[in-house]
Amino acid sequence: MKLEEVDRKDVTLADGNRQLISYVGSIEIKFKNRISFSGALVMGHQVLLGAIPMEDMDLIIIPSSGT
């Protein structure tokens, strides 16, 4: 399935570089018994979600353990 670009966003990456990134939406996000609708940034083949969709699904990410 191909996601349709609706905009391009100027973002600053963790290494300090700035890039113009594709923004797609609206997408349906499902995780276990949770669901949310949002837009997302796309870098290559990776879809990046922000904190708001994860909060909407009551998810807490622990980066140090990957859980």
Distance bins in CASP14 RR format, pairs under 12 A and 6 or more apart:
PFRMAT RR
TARGET T0000
AUTHOR 0000-0000-0000
RMODE 2
METHOD distances of the structure
MODEL  1
1 24 0 0 0 0 0 1 0 0 0 0 0
1 27 0 0 0 0 1 0 0 0 0 0 0
1 28 0 0 0 0 0 1 0 0 0 0 0
1 47 0 0 0 0 0 1 0 0 0 0 0
2 22 0 0 0 0 0 1 0 0 0 0 0
2 24 0 0 0 0 1 0 0 0 0 0 0
2 25 0 0 0 0 0 1 0 0 0 0 0
2 27 0 0 0 0 0 1 0 0 0 0 0
2 42 0 0 0 0 0 1 0 0 0 0 0
2 45 0 0 0 0 0 1 0 0 0 0 0
2 47 0 0 0 0 0 1 0 0 0 0 0
3 22 0 0 0 0 1 0 0 0 0 0 0
3 23 0 0 0 0 1 0 0 0 0 0 0
3 24 1 1 0 0 0 0 0 0 0 0 0
3 25 1 0 0 1 0 0 0 0 0 0 0
3 26 0 0 0 0 0 1 0 0 0 0 0
3 27 1 0 0 1 0 0 0 0 0 0 0
3 28 0 0 0 0 0 1 0 0 0 0 0
3 39 0 0 0 0 1 0 0 0 0 0 0
3 40 1 0 0 1 0 0 0 0 0 0 0
3 41 0 0 0 0 0 1 0 0 0 0 0
3 42 1 0 0 1 0 0 0 0 0 0 0
3 44 0 0 0 0 0 1 0 0 0 0 0
3 45 0 0 0 0 0 1 0 0 0 0 0
3 46 0 0 0 0 0 1 0 0 0 0 0
3 47 1 0 0 1 0 0 0 0 0 0 0
3 48 0 0 0 0 0 1 0 0 0 0 0
4 22 0 0 0 0 1 0 0 0 0 0 0
4 23 0 0 0 0 0 1 0 0 0 0 0
4 24 1 0 0 1 0 0 0 0 0 0 0
4 25 1 0 0 1 0 0 0 0 0 0 0
4 26 0 0 0 0 1 0 0 0 0 0 0
4 27 0 0 0 0 1 0 0 0 0 0 0
4 39 0 0 0 0 0 1 0 0 0 0 0
4 40 0 0 0 0 0 1 0 0 0 0 0
4 42 0 0 0 0 0 1 0 0 0 0 0
5 20 0 0 0 0 0 1 0 0 0 0 0
5 21 0 0 0 0 1 0 0 0 0 0 0
5 22 1 0 1 0 0 0 0 0 0 0 0
5 23 1 0 0 1 0 0 0 0 0 0 0
5 24 1 0 1 0 0 0 0 0 0 0 0
5 25 0 0 0 0 1 0 0 0 0 0 0
5 39 0 0 0 0 0 1 0 0 0 0 0
5 40 0 0 0 0 0 1 0 0 0 0 0
5 41 0 0 0 0 0 1 0 0 0 0 0
5 42 1 0 0 1 0 0 0 0 0 0 0
6 22 0 0 0 0 1 0 0 0 0 0 0
6 23 1 0 0 1 0 0 0 0 0 0 0
6 24 1 0 0 1 0 0 0 0 0 0 0
6 25 1 0 1 0 0 0 0 0 0 0 0
6 26 0 0 0 0 1 0 0 0 0 0 0
6 27 0 0 0 0 0 1 0 0 0 0 0
6 39 0 0 0 0 1 0 0 0 0 0 0
6 40 0 0 0 0 0 1 0 0 0 0 0
6 41 0 0 0 0 0 1 0 0 0 0 0
6 42 0 0 0 0 0 1 0 0 0 0 0
7 20 0 0 0 0 0 1 0 0 0 0 0
7 21 0 0 0 0 1 0 0 0 0 0 0
7 22 1 0 0 1 0 0 0 0 0 0 0
7 23 1 0 1 0 0 0 0 0 0 0 0
7 24 0 0 0 0 1 0 0 0 0 0 0
7 25 0 0 0 0 1 0 0 0 0 0 0
7 39 0 0 0 0 1 0 0 0 0 0 0
7 40 0 0 0 0 0 1 0 0 0 0 0
7 41 0 0 0 0 1 0 0 0 0 0 0
7 42 0 0 0 0 0 1 0 0 0 0 0
8 19 0 0 0 0 1 0 0 0 0 0 0
8 20 1 0 1 0 0 0 0 0 0 0 0
8 21 1 0 0 1 0 0 0 0 0 0 0
8 22 1 0 0 1 0 0 0 0 0 0 0
8 23 1 0 0 1 0 0 0 0 0 0 0
8 24 0 0 0 0 0 1 0 0 0 0 0
8 41 0 0 0 0 1 0 0 0 0 0 0
8 42 0 0 0 0 0 1 0 0 0 0 0
8 43 0 0 0 0 0 1 0 0 0 0 0
9 18 0 0 0 0 0 1 0 0 0 0 0
9 19 0 0 0 0 1 0 0 0 0 0 0
9 20 1 0 0 1 0 0 0 0 0 0 0
9 21 1 0 1 0 0 0 0 0 0 0 0
9 22 0 0 0 0 1 0 0 0 0 0 0
9 23 1 0 1 0 0 0 0 0 0 0 0
9 24 0 0 0 0 0 1 0 0 0 0 0
9 39 0 0 0 0 0 1 0 0 0 0 0
9 40 0 0 0 0 0 1 0 0 0 0 0
9 41 1 0 0 1 0 0 0 0 0 0 0
9 42 0 0 0 0 0 1 0 0 0 0 0
9 43 0 0 0 0 0 1 0 0 0 0 0
9 48 0 0 0 0 0 1 0 0 0 0 0
9 50 0 0 0 0 0 1 0 0 0 0 0
10 17 0 0 0 0 0 1 0 0 0 0 0
10 18 1 0 0 1 0 0 0 0 0 0 0
10 19 1 0 0 1 0 0 0 0 0 0 0
10 20 1 0 1 0 0 0 0 0 0 0 0
10 21 1 0 0 1 0 0 0 0 0 0 0
10 22 0 0 0 0 0 1 0 0 0 0 0
10 23 0 0 0 0 0 1 0 0 0 0 0
10 41 0 0 0 0 0 1 0 0 0 0 0
11 17 0 0 0 0 1 0 0 0 0 0 0
11 18 1 0 0 1 0 0 0 0 0 0 0
11 19 1 0 0 1 0 0 0 0 0 0 0
11 20 1 0 0 1 0 0 0 0 0 0 0
11 21 1 0 1 0 0 0 0 0 0 0 0
11 22 0 0 0 0 0 1 0 0 0 0 0
11 23 0 0 0 0 1 0 0 0 0 0 0
11 41 1 0 0 1 0 0 0 0 0 0 0
11 42 0 0 0 0 0 1 0 0 0 0 0
11 43 0 0 0 0 1 0 0 0 0 0 0
11 48 0 0 0 0 1 0 0 0 0 0 0
11 50 0 0 0 0 0 1 0 0 0 0 0
12 18 1 0 1 0 0 0 0 0 0 0 0
12 19 0 0 0 0 1 0 0 0 0 0 0
12 20 0 0 0 0 0 1 0 0 0 0 0
12 21 0 0 0 0 0 1 0 0 0 0 0
13 19 1 0 0 1 0 0 0 0 0 0 0
13 20 0 0 0 0 0 1 0 0 0 0 0
13 21 0 0 0 0 1 0 0 0 0 0 0
13 41 0 0 0 0 0 1 0 0 0 0 0
13 43 0 0 0 0 1 0 0 0 0 0 0
13 48 0 0 0 0 0 1 0 0 0 0 0
14 43 0 0 0 0 0 1 0 0 0 0 0
14 48 0 0 0 0 0 1 0 0 0 0 0
14 63 0 0 0 0 0 1 0 0 0 0 0
17 43 0 0 0 0 0 1 0 0 0 0 0
19 41 0 0 0 0 1 0 0 0 0 0 0
19 42 0 0 0 0 0 1 0 0 0 0 0
19 43 1 0 0 1 0 0 0 0 0 0 0
19 44 0 0 0 0 0 1 0 0 0 0 0
19 48 0 0 0 0 0 1 0 0 0 0 0
20 41 0 0 0 0 0 1 0 0 0 0 0
20 42 0 0 0 0 0 1 0 0 0 0 0
20 43 0 0 0 0 0 1 0 0 0 0 0
21 40 0 0 0 0 0 1 0 0 0 0 0
21 41 1 0 1 0 0 0 0 0 0 0 0
21 42 1 0 0 1 0 0 0 0 0 0 0
21 43 1 0 1 0 0 0 0 0 0 0 0
21 44 0 0 0 0 1 0 0 0 0 0 0
21 46 0 0 0 0 0 1 0 0 0 0 0
21 47 0 0 0 0 0 1 0 0 0 0 0
21 48 0 0 0 0 1 0 0 0 0 0 0
22 39 0 0 0 0 0 1 0 0 0 0 0
22 40 0 0 0 0 1 0 0 0 0 0 0
22 41 1 0 0 1 0 0 0 0 0 0 0
22 42 1 0 1 0 0 0 0 0 0 0 0
22 43 0 0 0 0 1 0 0 0 0 0 0
22 44 0 0 0 0 1 0 0 0 0 0 0
22 45 0 0 0 0 0 1 0 0 0 0 0
22 46 0 0 0 0 0 1 0 0 0 0 0
22 47 0 0 0 0 1 0 0 0 0 0 0
22 48 0 0 0 0 0 1 0 0 0 0 0
23 38 0 0 0 0 0 1 0 0 0 0 0
23 39 1 0 0 1 0 0 0 0 0 0 0
23 40 1 0 0 1 0 0 0 0 0 0 0
23 41 1 0 1 0 0 0 0 0 0 0 0
23 42 1 0 0 1 0 0 0 0 0 0 0
23 43 0 0 0 0 0 1 0 0 0 0 0
23 47 0 0 0 0 0 1 0 0 0 0 0
23 48 0 0 0 0 1 0 0 0 0 0 0
23 49 0 0 0 0 0 1 0 0 0 0 0
23 50 0 0 0 0 0 1 0 0 0 0 0
24 38 0 0 0 0 1 0 0 0 0 0 0
24 39 1 0 0 1 0 0 0 0 0 0 0
24 40 1 0 1 0 0 0 0 0 0 0 0
24 41 1 0 0 1 0 0 0 0 0 0 0
24 42 1 0 1 0 0 0 0 0 0 0 0
24 43 0 0 0 0 0 1 0 0 0 0 0
24 44 0 0 0 0 0 1 0 0 0 0 0
24 46 0 0 0 0 0 1 0 0 0 0 0
24 47 1 0 0 1 0 0 0 0 0 0 0
24 48 0 0 0 0 0 1 0 0 0 0 0
24 49 0 0 0 0 0 1 0 0 0 0 0
25 37 0 0 0 0 1 0 0 0 0 0 0
25 38 1 0 0 1 0 0 0 0 0 0 0
25 39 1 0 1 0 0 0 0 0 0 0 0
25 40 1 0 0 1 0 0 0 0 0 0 0
25 41 0 0 0 0 0 1 0 0 0 0 0
25 42 0 0 0 0 1 0 0 0 0 0 0
25 47 0 0 0 0 0 1 0 0 0 0 0
25 49 0 0 0 0 0 1 0 0 0 0 0
25 53 0 0 0 0 0 1 0 0 0 0 0
26 36 0 0 0 0 0 1 0 0 0 0 0
26 37 1 0 1 0 0 0 0 0 0 0 0
26 38 1 0 0 1 0 0 0 0 0 0 0
26 39 1 0 1 0 0 0 0 0 0 0 0
26 40 0 0 0 0 1 0 0 0 0 0 0
26 53 0 0 0 0 0 1 0 0 0 0 0
27 35 0 0 0 0 0 1 0 0 0 0 0
27 36 0 0 0 0 1 0 0 0 0 0 0
27 37 1 0 0 1 0 0 0 0 0 0 0
27 38 1 0 0 1 0 0 0 0 0 0 0
27 39 1 0 1 0 0 0 0 0 0 0 0
27 40 1 0 1 0 0 0 0 0 0 0 0
27 41 0 0 0 0 0 1 0 0 0 0 0
27 42 0 0 0 0 0 1 0 0 0 0 0
27 47 1 0 0 1 0 0 0 0 0 0 0
27 48 0 0 0 0 0 1 0 0 0 0 0
27 49 0 0 0 0 1 0 0 0 0 0 0
27 50 0 0 0 0 0 1 0 0 0 0 0
27 53 0 0 0 0 1 0 0 0 0 0 0
28 34 0 0 0 0 0 1 0 0 0 0 0
28 35 1 0 0 1 0 0 0 0 0 0 0
28 36 1 0 0 1 0 0 0 0 0 0 0
28 37 1 0 1 0 0 0 0 0 0 0 0
28 38 0 0 0 0 1 0 0 0 0 0 0
28 39 0 0 0 0 0 1 0 0 0 0 0
28 40 0 0 0 0 0 1 0 0 0 0 0
28 53 0 0 0 0 0 1 0 0 0 0 0
28 57 0 0 0 0 0 1 0 0 0 0 0
29 35 1 0 0 1 0 0 0 0 0 0 0
29 36 1 0 1 0 0 0 0 0 0 0 0
29 37 1 0 0 1 0 0 0 0 0 0 0
29 38 1 0 0 1 0 0 0 0 0 0 0
29 39 0 0 0 0 1 0 0 0 0 0 0
29 40 0 0 0 0 1 0 0 0 0 0 0
29 47 0 0 0 0 1 0 0 0 0 0 0
29 48 0 0 0 0 0 1 0 0 0 0 0
29 49 1 0 0 1 0 0 0 0 0 0 0
29 50 0 0 0 0 0 1 0 0 0 0 0
29 52 0 0 0 0 0 1 0 0 0 0 0
29 53 1 0 1 0 0 0 0 0 0 0 0
29 54 0 0 0 0 1 0 0 0 0 0 0
29 55 0 0 0 0 0 1 0 0 0 0 0
29 56 0 0 0 0 1 0 0 0 0 0 0
29 57 1 0 0 1 0 0 0 0 0 0 0
29 59 0 0 0 0 1 0 0 0 0 0 0
30 36 0 0 0 0 1 0 0 0 0 0 0
30 37 0 0 0 0 0 1 0 0 0 0 0
30 38 0 0 0 0 0 1 0 0 0 0 0
30 53 0 0 0 0 0 1 0 0 0 0 0
30 57 0 0 0 0 1 0 0 0 0 0 0
30 59 0 0 0 0 0 1 0 0 0 0 0
31 49 0 0 0 0 0 1 0 0 0 0 0
31 53 0 0 0 0 1 0 0 0 0 0 0
31 54 0 0 0 0 1 0 0 0 0 0 0
31 56 0 0 0 0 0 1 0 0 0 0 0
31 57 1 0 0 1 0 0 0 0 0 0 0
31 58 0 0 0 0 0 1 0 0 0 0 0
31 59 1 0 0 1 0 0 0 0 0 0 0
31 61 0 0 0 0 0 1 0 0 0 0 0
32 57 0 0 0 0 1 0 0 0 0 0 0
32 58 0 0 0 0 0 1 0 0 0 0 0
32 59 0 0 0 0 1 0 0 0 0 0 0
33 57 0 0 0 0 1 0 0 0 0 0 0
33 58 0 0 0 0 0 1 0 0 0 0 0
33 59 0 0 0 0 0 1 0 0 0 0 0
34 53 0 0 0 0 1 0 0 0 0 0 0
34 54 0 0 0 0 1 0 0 0 0 0 0
34 55 0 0 0 0 0 1 0 0 0 0 0
34 56 0 0 0 0 1 0 0 0 0 0 0
34 57 1 1 0 0 0 0 0 0 0 0 0
34 58 1 0 0 1 0 0 0 0 0 0 0
34 59 1 0 0 1 0 0 0 0 0 0 0
35 53 0 0 0 0 0 1 0 0 0 0 0
35 56 0 0 0 0 1 0 0 0 0 0 0
35 57 1 0 0 1 0 0 0 0 0 0 0
35 58 0 0 0 0 0 1 0 0 0 0 0
35 59 0 0 0 0 0 1 0 0 0 0 0
36 49 0 0 0 0 1 0 0 0 0 0 0
36 50 0 0 0 0 0 1 0 0 0 0 0
36 51 0 0 0 0 0 1 0 0 0 0 0
36 52 0 0 0 0 1 0 0 0 0 0 0
36 53 1 0 1 0 0 0 0 0 0 0 0
36 54 0 0 0 0 1 0 0 0 0 0 0
36 55 0 0 0 0 1 0 0 0 0 0 0
36 56 1 0 1 0 0 0 0 0 0 0 0
36 57 1 0 1 0 0 0 0 0 0 0 0
36 58 0 0 0 0 1 0 0 0 0 0 0
36 59 0 0 0 0 1 0 0 0 0 0 0
37 49 0 0 0 0 0 1 0 0 0 0 0
37 52 0 0 0 0 0 1 0 0 0 0 0
37 53 0 0 0 0 1 0 0 0 0 0 0
37 56 0 0 0 0 1 0 0 0 0 0 0
37 57 0 0 0 0 0 1 0 0 0 0 0
38 47 0 0 0 0 0 1 0 0 0 0 0
38 48 0 0 0 0 0 1 0 0 0 0 0
38 49 1 0 0 1 0 0 0 0 0 0 0
38 50 1 0 0 1 0 0 0 0 0 0 0
38 51 0 0 0 0 0 1 0 0 0 0 0
38 52 1 0 0 1 0 0 0 0 0 0 0
38 53 1 0 1 0 0 0 0 0 0 0 0
38 54 0 0 0 0 1 0 0 0 0 0 0
38 55 0 0 0 0 0 1 0 0 0 0 0
38 56 1 0 0 1 0 0 0 0 0 0 0
38 57 0 0 0 0 1 0 0 0 0 0 0
39 47 0 0 0 0 1 0 0 0 0 0 0
39 48 0 0 0 0 0 1 0 0 0 0 0
39 49 0 0 0 0 1 0 0 0 0 0 0
39 50 0 0 0 0 1 0 0 0 0 0 0
39 52 0 0 0 0 1 0 0 0 0 0 0
39 53 1 0 0 1 0 0 0 0 0 0 0
39 56 0 0 0 0 0 1 0 0 0 0 0
40 46 0 0 0 0 1 0 0 0 0 0 0
40 47 1 0 1 0 0 0 0 0 0 0 0
40 48 1 0 0 1 0 0 0 0 0 0 0
40 49 1 0 1 0 0 0 0 0 0 0 0
40 50 1 0 0 1 0 0 0 0 0 0 0
40 52 0 0 0 0 0 1 0 0 0 0 0
40 53 1 0 0 1 0 0 0 0 0 0 0
40 54 0 0 0 0 0 1 0 0 0 0 0
41 47 1 0 0 1 0 0 0 0 0 0 0
41 48 1 0 1 0 0 0 0 0 0 0 0
41 49 0 0 0 0 1 0 0 0 0 0 0
41 50 0 0 0 0 1 0 0 0 0 0 0
41 53 0 0 0 0 0 1 0 0 0 0 0
42 48 1 0 0 1 0 0 0 0 0 0 0
42 49 0 0 0 0 0 1 0 0 0 0 0
43 49 0 0 0 0 0 1 0 0 0 0 0
47 53 0 0 0 0 0 1 0 0 0 0 0
48 54 0 0 0 0 0 1 0 0 0 0 0
49 55 0 0 0 0 0 1 0 0 0 0 0
49 56 0 0 0 0 0 1 0 0 0 0 0
49 57 0 0 0 0 1 0 0 0 0 0 0
49 59 0 0 0 0 1 0 0 0 0 0 0
49 61 0 0 0 0 1 0 0 0 0 0 0
50 56 0 0 0 0 0 1 0 0 0 0 0
50 57 0 0 0 0 0 1 0 0 0 0 0
50 59 0 0 0 0 0 1 0 0 0 0 0
50 61 0 0 0 0 0 1 0 0 0 0 0
51 57 0 0 0 0 0 1 0 0 0 0 0
51 59 0 0 0 0 1 0 0 0 0 0 0
51 60 0 0 0 0 0 1 0 0 0 0 0
51 61 0 0 0 0 1 0 0 0 0 0 0
52 59 0 0 0 0 0 1 0 0 0 0 0
53 59 0 0 0 0 1 0 0 0 0 0 0
53 61 0 0 0 0 0 1 0 0 0 0 0
54 60 1 0 0 1 0 0 0 0 0 0 0
54 61 1 0 0 1 0 0 0 0 0 0 0
55 61 0 0 0 0 0 1 0 0 0 0 0
59 67 0 0 0 0 0 1 0 0 0 0 0
60 66 0 0 0 0 0 1 0 0 0 0 0
60 67 0 0 0 0 1 0 0 0 0 0 0
61 67 1 0 0 1 0 0 0 0 0 0 0
END
